[in-house]
């Protein structure tokens, strides 16, 4: 039994060492804050197509969307697309109000606040929603994709 445990511990240690070696030998893509900021513009422009599939293409297959107007965490392309089918009916357009961008090795996050203009409940009217957001991006197969997106309406009236 001791030998089995020793072998198991050695196998785990070997796997951890191989993972650490893979991470240190990974090539990090050089990217700047303006390029990461442009990923929001890419996403926002895809909203203007009114095509939920085009919006969903910005997300990794294993992405998680915690959307402003949905109580349900959206995981995977089908659930994310379903959210945008309905959200796009409101003709959304976002504008960044404030942001912080941090860049890592083939990952980046963009967090801050934005304002969305949406079609109002009365035809011809527009309403605005101020919200907090976070996007976490990963470089996958040469393309920056959203792996996590959280958006929540401001909890207090904005003065």
Phi and psi in degrees as GROMACS dihedral restraints (atoms count N, CA, C in turn):
[ dihedral_restraints ]
;  ai    aj    ak    al  type     phi  dphi    fc
    3     4     5     6     1   -60.3    20    10
    4     5     6     7     1   -39.6    20    10
    6     7     8     9     1   -64.4    20    10
    7     8     9    10     1   -41.0    20    10
    9    10    11    12     1   -60.8    20    10
   10    11    12    13     1   -45.2    20    10
   12    13    14    15     1   -64.2    20    10
   13    14    15    16     1   -41.8    20    10
   15    16    17    18     1   -61.8    20    10
   16    17    18    19     1   -43.8    20    10
   18    19    20    21     1   -64.7    20    10
   19    20    21    22     1   -42.2    20    10
   21    22    23    24     1   -63.2    20    10
   22    23    24    25     1   -44.2    20    10
   24    25    26    27     1   -62.7    20    10
   25    26    27    28     1   -41.4    20    10
   27    28    29    30     1   -63.3    20    10
   28    29    30    31     1   -39.9    20    10
   30    31    32    33     1   -65.0    20    10
   31    32    33    34     1   -42.2    20    10
   33    34    35    36     1   -64.1    20    10
   34    35    36    37     1   -44.5    20    10
   36    37    38    39     1   -61.7    20    10
   37    38    39    40     1   -39.7    20    10
   39    40    41    42     1   -64.5    20    10
   40    41    42    43     1   -43.5    20    10
   42    43    44    45     1   -63.9    20    10
   43    44    45    46     1   -41.7    20    10
   45    46    47    48     1   -63.4    20    10
   46    47    48    49     1   -43.2    20    10
   48    49    50    51     1   -63.7    20    10
   49    50    51    52     1   -40.8    20    10
   51    52    53    54     1   -65.2    20    10
   52    53    54    55     1   -39.6    20    10
   54    55    56    57     1   -63.7    20    10
   55    56    57    58     1   -42.4    20    10
   57    58    59    60     1   -65.0    20    10
   58    59    60    61     1   -39.6    20    10
   60    61    62    63     1   -64.8    20    10
   61    62    63    64     1   -41.2    20    10
   63    64    65    66     1   -62.3    20    10
   64    65    66    67     1   -40.3    20    10
   66    67    68    69     1   -66.5    20    10
   67    68    69    70     1   -39.0    20    10
   69    70    71    72     1   -73.5    20    10
   70    71    72    73     1   -25.4    20    10
   72    73    74    75     1   -93.1    20    10
   73    74    75    76     1    -1.7    20    10
   75    76    77    78     1   -67.1    20    10
   76    77    78    79     1   140.2    20    10
   78    79    80    81     1   -87.6    20    10
   79    80    81    82     1   123.8    20    10
   81    82    83    84     1   -92.7    20    10
   82    83    84    85     1   126.0    20    10
   84    85    86    87     1   -74.1    20    10
   85    86    87    88     1   131.7    20    10
   87    88    89    90     1   -76.7    20    10
   88    89    90    91     1   127.8    20    10
   90    91    92    93     1  -146.8    20    10
   91    92    93    94     1   151.3    20    10
   93    94    95    96     1  -115.8    20    10
   94    95    96    97     1   173.2    20    10
   96    97    98    99     1   -63.6    20    10
   97    98    99   100     1   -35.2    20    10
   99   100   101   102     1   -64.1    20    10
  100   101   102   103     1   -37.7    20    10
  102   103   104   105     1   -67.9    20    10
  103   104   105   106     1   -37.8    20    10
  105   106   107   108     1   -69.5    20    10
  106   107   108   109     1   -41.2    20    10
  108   109   110   111     1   -58.8    20    10
  109   110   111   112     1   -36.1    20    10
  111   112   113   114     1   -66.0    20    10
  112   113   114   115     1   -19.8    20    10
  114   115   116   117     1   -66.9    20    10
  115   116   117   118     1   -33.4    20    10
  117   118   119   120     1   -65.1    20    10
  118   119   120   121     1   -42.7    20    10
  120   121   122   123     1   -60.7    20    10
  121   122   123   124     1   -40.1    20    10
  123   124   125   126     1   -60.4    20    10
  124   125   126   127     1   -46.1    20    10
  126   127   128   129     1   -64.2    20    10
  127   128   129   130     1   -46.9    20    10
  129   130   131   132     1   -62.1    20    10
  130   131   132   133     1   -40.7    20    10
  132   133   134   135     1   -65.1    20    10
  133   134   135   136     1   -33.3    20    10
  135   136   137   138     1   -68.2    20    10
  136   137   138   139     1   -28.0    20    10
  138   139   140   141     1   -62.2    20    10
  139   140   141   142     1   -37.9    20    10
  141   142   143   144     1   -67.4    20    10
  142   143   144   145     1   -14.5    20    10
  144   145   146   147     1   -77.1    20    10
  145   146   147   148     1   -16.8    20    10
  147   148   149   150     1    59.1    20    10
  148   149   150   151     1    25.7    20    10
  150   151   152   153     1  -115.1    20    10
  151   152   153   154     1   105.8    20    10
  153   154   155   156     1   -59.4    20    10
  154   155   156   157     1   -30.7    20    10
  156   157   158   159     1   -66.8    20    10
  157   158   159   160     1   -37.9    20    10
  159   160   161   162     1   -68.1    20    10
  160   161   162   163     1   -37.5    20    10
  162   163   164   165     1   -66.4    20    10
  163   164   165   166     1   -46.1    20    10
  165   166   167   168     1   -62.0    20    10
  166   167   168   169     1   -27.5    20    10
  168   169   170   171     1   -63.9    20    10
  169   170   171   172     1   -15.7    20    10
  171   172   173   174     1   -76.9    20    10
  172   173   174   175     1   -12.4    20    10
  174   175   176   177     1  -103.4    20    10
  175   176   177   178     1   144.4    20    10
  177   178   179   180     1   -69.3    20    10
  178   179   180   181     1   155.3    20    10
  180   181   182   183     1   -58.2    20    10
  181   182   183   184     1   -27.6    20    10
  183   184   185   186     1  -104.7    20    10
  184   185   186   187     1    21.0    20    10
  186   187   188   189     1   -68.0    20    10
  187   188   189   190     1   158.0    20    10
  189   190   191   192     1  -122.1    20    10
  190   191   192   193     1   130.0    20    10
  192   193   194   195     1  -116.2    20    10
  193   194   195   196     1   119.5    20    10
  195   196   197   198     1  -109.2    20    10
  196   197   198   199     1    91.8    20    10
  198   199   200   201     1   -85.8    20    10
  199   200   201   202     1   156.5    20    10
  201   202   203   204     1   -61.1    20    10
  202   203   204   205     1   -44.1    20    10
  204   205   206   207     1  -112.4    20    10
  205   206   207   208     1    40.4    20    10
  207   208   209   210     1  -147.0    20    10
  208   209   210   211     1   130.7    20    10
  210   211   212   213     1   -80.0    20    10
  211   212   213   214     1   -12.2    20    10
  213   214   215   216     1   -96.3    20    10
  214   215   216   217     1   124.5    20    10
  216   217   218   219     1   -62.5    20    10
  217   218   219   220     1   132.9    20    10
  219   220   221   222     1  -102.2    20    10
  220   221   222   223     1   115.1    20    10
  222   223   224   225     1  -121.3    20    10
  223   224   225   226     1   131.2    20    10
  225   226   227   228     1    88.8    20    10
  226   227   228   229     1   157.0    20    10
  228   229   230   231     1   -58.4    20    10
  229   230   231   232     1   -39.8    20    10
  231   232   233   234     1   -64.9    20    10
  232   233   234   235     1   -44.4    20    10
  234   235   236   237     1   -70.1    20    10
  235   236   237   238     1   -37.6    20    10
  237   238   239   240     1   -67.2    20    10
  238   239   240   241     1   -43.8    20    10
  240   241   242   243     1   -61.5    20    10
  241   242   243   244     1   -42.3    20    10
  243   244   245   246     1   -57.7    20    10
  244   245   246   247     1   -41.9    20    10
  246   247   248   249     1   -60.3    20    10
  247   248   249   250     1   -47.0    20    10
  249   250   251   252     1   -72.3    20    10
  250   251   252   253     1   -27.2    20    10
  252   253   254   255     1   -53.9    20    10
  253   254   255   256     1   -44.1    20    10
  255   256   257   258     1   -82.4    20    10
  256   257   258   259     1   -37.8    20    10
  258   259   260   261     1   -63.7    20    10
  259   260   261   262     1   -38.5    20    10
  261   262   263   264     1   -65.6    20    10
  262   263   264   265     1   -20.5    20    10
  264   265   266   267     1   -62.4    20    10
  265   266   267   268     1   -19.5    20    10
  267   268   269   270     1   -93.4    20    10
  268   269   270   271     1     7.1    20    10
  270   271   272   273     1    51.0    20    10
  271   272   273   274     1    56.4    20    10
  273   274   275   276     1   -72.3    20    10
  274   275   276   277     1   145.5    20    10
  276   277   278   279     1  -145.2    20    10
  277   278   279   280     1   123.1    20    10
  279   280   281   282     1  -101.2    20    10
  280   281   282   283     1   149.0    20    10
  282   283   284   285     1  -131.9    20    10
  283   284   285   286     1   128.1    20    10
  285   286   287   288     1   -72.5    20    10
  286   287   288   289     1   131.6    20    10
  288   289   290   291     1   -99.5    20    10
  289   290   291   292     1   -41.9    20    10
  291   292   293   294     1  -153.0    20    10
  292   293   294   295     1   151.3    20    10
  294   295   296   297     1  -154.8    20    10
  295   296   297   298     1   156.2    20    10
  297   298   299   300     1  -131.3    20    10
  298   299   300   301     1   128.3    20    10
  300   301   302   303     1  -117.2    20    10
  301   302   303   304     1   134.9    20    10
  303   304   305   306     1  -128.1    20    10
  304   305   306   307     1   135.8    20    10
  306   307   308   309     1  -116.7    20    10
  307   308   309   310     1   131.4    20    10
  309   310   311   312     1  -118.5    20    10
  310   311   312   313     1  -158.9    20    10
  312   313   314   315     1   -83.1    20    10
  313   314   315   316     1   102.1    20    10
  315   316   317   318     1    60.9    20    10
  316   317   318   319     1    21.9    20    10
  318   319   320   321     1  -139.9    20    10
  319   320   321   322     1   155.6    20    10
  321   322   323   324     1  -157.9    20    10
  322   323   324   325     1   153.6    20    10
  324   325   326   327     1  -129.8    20    10
  325   326   327   328     1   149.9    20    10
  327   328   329   330     1  -130.9    20    10
  328   329   330   331     1   114.0    20    10
  330   331   332   333     1  -129.2    20    10
  331   332   333   334     1   148.4    20    10
  333   334   335   336     1   167.9    20    10
  334   335   336   337     1  -145.1    20    10
  336   337   338   339     1  -128.3    20    10
  337   338   339   340     1   148.7    20    10
  339   340   341   342     1  -143.3    20    10
  340   341   342   343     1   164.6    20    10
  342   343   344   345     1  -121.1    20    10
  343   344   345   346     1   132.8    20    10
  345   346   347   348     1  -109.9    20    10
  346   347   348   349     1   132.0    20    10
  348   349   350   351     1   -93.0    20    10
  349   350   351   352     1   129.6    20    10
  351   352   353   354     1  -133.1    20    10
  352   353   354   355     1   151.1    20    10
  354   355   356   357     1   -61.8    20    10
  355   356   357   358     1   135.0    20    10
  357   358   359   360     1   -77.4    20    10
  358   359   360   361     1   172.8    20    10
  360   361   362   363     1   -71.1    20    10
  361   362   363   364     1   -22.4    20    10
  363   364   365   366     1   -97.0    20    10
  364   365   366   367     1   129.5    20    10
  366   367   368   369     1   -52.8    20    10
  367   368   369   370     1   137.4    20    10
  369   370   371   372     1    85.3    20    10
  370   371   372   373     1    -0.2    20    10
  372   373   374   375     1  -106.5    20    10
  373   374   375   376     1   159.4    20    10
  375   376   377   378     1  -128.1    20    10
  376   377   378   379     1   142.6    20    10
  378   379   380   381     1  -123.5    20    10
  379   380   381   382     1   155.6    20    10
  381   382   383   384     1  -116.0    20    10
  382   383   384   385     1   145.0    20    10
  384   385   386   387     1  -127.8    20    10
  385   386   387   388     1   122.1    20    10
  387   388   389   390     1   -93.9    20    10
  388   389   390   391     1   135.3    20    10
  390   391   392   393     1  -147.1    20    10
  391   392   393   394     1   162.7    20    10
  393   394   395   396     1   -96.7    20    10
  394   395   396   397     1   151.0    20    10
  396   397   398   399     1  -143.0    20    10
  397   398   399   400     1   158.1    20    10
  399   400   401   402     1  -145.9    20    10
  400   401   402   403     1   133.2    20    10
  402   403   404   405     1  -121.6    20    10
  403   404   405   406     1   129.9    20    10
  405   406   407   408     1  -114.5    20    10
  406   407   408   409     1   126.3    20    10
  408   409   410   411     1  -112.5    20    10
  409   410   411   412     1   148.7    20    10
  411   412   413   414     1  -131.0    20    10
  412   413   414   415     1   144.7    20    10
  414   415   416   417     1   -84.1    20    10
  415   416   417   418     1   117.0    20    10
  417   418   419   420     1  -129.8    20    10
  418   419   420   421     1   121.6    20    10
  420   421   422   423     1    50.5    20    10
  421   422   423   424     1    42.1    20    10
  423   424   425   426     1    81.8    20    10
  424   425   426   427     1     3.3    20    10
  426   427   428   429     1  -127.6    20    10
  427   428   429   430     1   135.4    20    10
  429   430   431   432     1   -77.8    20    10
  430   431   432   433     1   123.2    20    10
  432   433   434   435     1  -125.1    20    10
  433   434   435   436     1   152.1    20    10
  435   436   437   438     1   -78.0    20    10
  436   437   438   439     1   125.7    20    10
  438   439   440   441     1  -105.8    20    10
  439   440   441   442     1   -20.7    20    10
  441   442   443   444     1  -149.6    20    10
  442   443   444   445     1   132.0    20    10
  444   445   446   447     1  -138.6    20    10
  445   446   447   448     1   121.6    20    10
  447   448   449   450     1  -125.4    20    10
  448   449   450   451     1   133.9    20    10
  450   451   452   453     1  -139.8    20    10
  451   452   453   454     1   130.9    20    10
  453   454   455   456     1  -142.6    20    10
  454   455   456   457     1   138.0    20    10
  456   457   458   459     1   -60.4    20    10
  457   458   459   460     1   149.0    20    10
  459   460   461   462     1   -58.5    20    10
  460   461   462   463     1   135.2    20    10
  462   463   464   465     1   -77.9    20    10
  463   464   465   466     1   -17.4    20    10
  465   466   467   468     1  -126.4    20    10
  466   467   468   469     1   152.2    20    10
  468   469   470   471     1   -60.3    20    10
  469   470   471   472     1   137.3    20    10
  471   472   473   474     1   -83.1    20    10
  472   473   474   475     1   130.6    20    10
